[in-house]
């Protein structure tokens, strides 16, 4: 099943970089103490979104870029570099300079899943990147087709167990959050189902509505709109608590899948080697932007929850890497 499912800042480089003529704008922004004084000065900051324009990640990235541009009085550019499940944009940032001018709006797949899923990737998420802050996380919604007849998670589980490998689920590809979330659920209940990967969520949703597949997970906004149209039944959310957007939906943990949680998340990282004081200021500025009432309200409308300090995001990255590494290995998931 498919699913589709902000904070930033920076300042000056080291004296050596400044002496080389790099980052003139940053040099103007540096105080006499050597600490960032007026970030980002005249320098242009880029947010790299590793997906095509118009998607959920791109929309959130542009919201944050606009808010930061207002606060700084300087352009904040969004660069879309799509492809390879976020890998192309992630690699692009990995090859940039650690000067605070390039940020990556990273995702769960690119930062936590791909290192375990792909045999060779041209970047190392722990070696090449420094976490700044988590932008948001969002639960997924479990949808069931009308053909399945399931009106609750318990009924869907019963159907899966009654006929192993008879029911099917759609995703937007191997190793995506929709795929791994489904694998997690099936592992927890001891069930089996047929994986049907698609190139995108719109295609799988079409087949779900047409009863070509039986179930799928998707992001909150898309799934709720889809269910309200009567094309499928929304059964539960993947967070540990109910969502304010759909308080009538139980969690999977409430519905017979103990201790279940699977959240899609976004977060800002930059280059490893960026000076610690610059990272701290970047994190500070991004947190302020994310906590602005306007940004919080807009993010909440998509079902996402603004979250995370720099330290919390660093811990999340470690935990998520281990979690999905275990899942990928246990289920023998491959990229194709």
N, C-alpha and C positions, 0 to 999 in steps of 0.2 A: 503494500500500500504506500502511496506516496504521501509525502508530507512536505510541507515546505517550511514546512514551516515553514551603547554609544558612549565616549569620553575622550578628549584628547588635548594635547598641548605639547610644547617643547621650548627649547632655548638654544644657548650657545654651545659651540663645540670646544674642543681643547685649544690651547694656545697654538699648537702646531698647525691645526686646521685653519685657524684664523690667520696665522702668518702666511699660509699658502694662498690666501685670498678667497678661501671658500666661505660661503655663508656670510656675506657682508651684512645682510639684514640681521643675522643673529649677533654679529659683532656689535651692532648698534644697540642690541637689546641686552647686552651683558653689563652687569653692575661692576663696580670697582672691586667687590669682594671675590669676583670670579664666579659668582652664583648667577643663575638666570634672573634678570630683573624685570624684563618686559616682554615676555614670550608672546608671540614669536617675532616681534619686531617687524621688519619689512619682508621677512622670508615667507615664501609660499609653502603652505602645508598641503600635502595630498593624502587623501584617504583612499586606499585601494580596496575596492569591493570585488572579490573574485568571482562574481556572477554577473549575468547580463542585466541591463537596465530593466526596471519594472517589477522585479521580484521583491520578496519580503526583505531580504538583506539589503538590497539597493535602496529601498524606500527608507528604511531605518537609518542607513548611512547618510542619506541626503538630509534627513531631519537634523541629525547631529552636526553635519557640516554647516548647515545654514545657521544653527544656533551658535556655533563656535565663531563663524565669520562675523556675526553681529557683536559678539563679545570682544573680539580682537580687532575689529575694524580692518581686517585684511582677508583676502580671498582664501577660502578653504575648498580645494578642488576634489571632487569625487572622480576617480578613474576606475572604469569597469574593465576588468581583465578576466574574462570568463573562460571556462574550459577545465576539463579533467577534474570535475568535482571540487572546484576551488583551487586545484593544484597550480594552475598557471599563474594566477594572481599571487598566490602564496610564494611561489618561487621568485616572482618578480620582486617582491618586497625583500626576500632573503638576499638578493643581490644588490640591494640599495645601500646607501651609506648610513652608518649609525649616527646621524646628525640630528635626529628628531624631526625631520621634515617629511618623512614617509611613515604612514601608519597603515596597518592592515586590519580591516574588519573581518576577523577570522571567525570561522564556524567550527562546530563540533566535528564535522566530517574532515575538514582540511587539517585541523590541529590535533584531533584526538583519535580519529578512526584511521585515516590514510596511512599513518606510520606503521600500523599493524596489518592493514589490508593489502598494501602494495609492497611488492618485493623490493622495488627500487624507487625512491623519490629523491629529487635533487635538493632536498633541504632536510634539516633535522630540527624538529619543533622545539626541542629542549636546548640545543646548542645555538641555533640561529636567531631565536626570538626572545624578547623580554616582554612579559605581560605588563599591561598598563591598567586595564580594568575590564571587568565584565560589563557588557552593555545591557543585555537582557536575556532572560530565558523564557521559554514558553512550553506549556504542556501540549501534547497531541491529543486528538480525539479519536477514539475507536469507532469506525463506521461499519455497519453491516448492511448488506444488500437485502432487498425485499425477498429475493429468492431463498436466502438463508433461513428466513422465518424467525430469526432471533430478535427478540425485543429487550433482551438483557444480556449482560456478560455471562451469567450462569447458563442461559439457553445456548449461547454461542459456544461456550466451553463444552457443553453436553453434546452438541452437534459435531464438534471437532473430534471428541473422544469416541463418539459412536462410529464414525467412519474416517479413520486415519488416512490422510493424504487424499481425501475426497473434496474437501473445501479448499478454496484458493484465496490468496491474498495478493494485492497489487502494491507495487512500490515504484519509486522513480529510479530504481537501479540497485545493484548489489552494493552493500556497504553504506547505503544512505541511512539516515536516522530512522526513516520509516521501516526499512528492512530490519535493522538491528533491534528496533523496538518490538517488532513482531516476533523475531527470533527469541528475544528475552521472554516475551509472554508465553510462547509455545514451550520453551524450556521449563518455565515455572509450573505450567499446568501438565507437563508431560504429554503434550499433543503434537501432532504433525499436520502440516498443510502444504499445499503446493504454492511455491513462489512464482509470481508472474511479474517480471521486471518490465517497466516501461521507460520511455525516454523522458517523460515528464508527468506531472501530477494531473494535468488536464485530461490526458489520455486515459489514465487509470480510473479517474472519476467517471469518465464517460462510460467505461465498461462496467463500473460498479453500478451505475444507474441502469445500465442495460442488462444487468444480471449475468454478465460474462465472468465476473469474479465475485467472491462472497464477502470480502472484508478488506479494510485497509485503515491505516492511521494517517491523519493529515493534520496540518496546523489548525489552530482554533478558529480563526476567522473564516477560512475556506470551508472547513468541515461543518461549522454551525450553519453557514449560509446554505450549504448543500443539503443538509438535513432538513432545514426549514422548508425547502422546496419539495419535500416529500420524496426525494430521489434515493434516500438511504436513511437508516436509523442510527442516530448517535447513541452510543451505549455508555461510554465512560471517558474520563480524562486520565492522563498518565502521571499527573502530579500527586503528591501525597495529601493534598487538601483540595477541596472543590474550588472551581474557578468562579470568580465574581461574574464573569460573562455568561456562565451557564450553571448557576448553583443547583439546578435540578439534576444535573448529571453526576452520578457517583464517581468516585475514583476506582481504578482497577483494584486497588488494595481493599476497598470496601466490598468489592464485588467478587471476591473469591480468589484473587491473585495476591497472596500475602507479600507485604513489604515492597510492592512494585512501585518503581519510579523511573521515568525516562523523560528527560527534558531536552528539547532542542535549545541551543544557546548560541549567542553571539558575543564576541569580545574583541577589544582592541589590543593588539600587540605591535611592537616596533622592533628594531634591530637590536640583537644582543651587542653589547659594547657601547650602547648609548649611556652617557654619564648618569650615575644614580640620581643626582639632583635634578637632571632633566626629566628622568622618568617620574620622579616624585611630583614635579610640577605638571607634567602631562596628565598624570592621574588625577591630580587636584582639579585641574581645569575641566577635564572630562566629567568628573563626578558632579561638579557644579552645573555643567550643561545638562547632564542627565536628570538632575534633580529640579530643574526649572519646571514650573507647573505646566507650561505648554507642552514640553517634550514628554513629561510623564503621562499627561492625558492622551497624547497622540499614540504613544507606545502602548498604553493600556488598551486602547481601542482595537489593537490587533491581537490582544490576548497575551502579549508579552509583559513580563514583569521586570522593570528596571532593577539592576542589582549590582553589587560587588565592589569591594575595594581592590587595590592592587594585590595585597597579600591574599585576599580571599580568592581572587582569580587565579593566582599562582597555584594555590592548593587545589582548586577545581581542575586545572589542567593536568596536574599529576594524577589525581584520582580518576579522571575520565580516561586518561591514556591507559591506565591499568585495567579499568573496568571493561573498556571495549576491546582491549587486547585479549582478555580472557574470553569474551563473547565470540570474537572472530575465530579464535583458535578452537574453542569448544564446538562451534558449528561448522568449522572447516569452510568458512566463507571466502570466496575468491572474487577478484574484481569483475570477472566475466560470467 
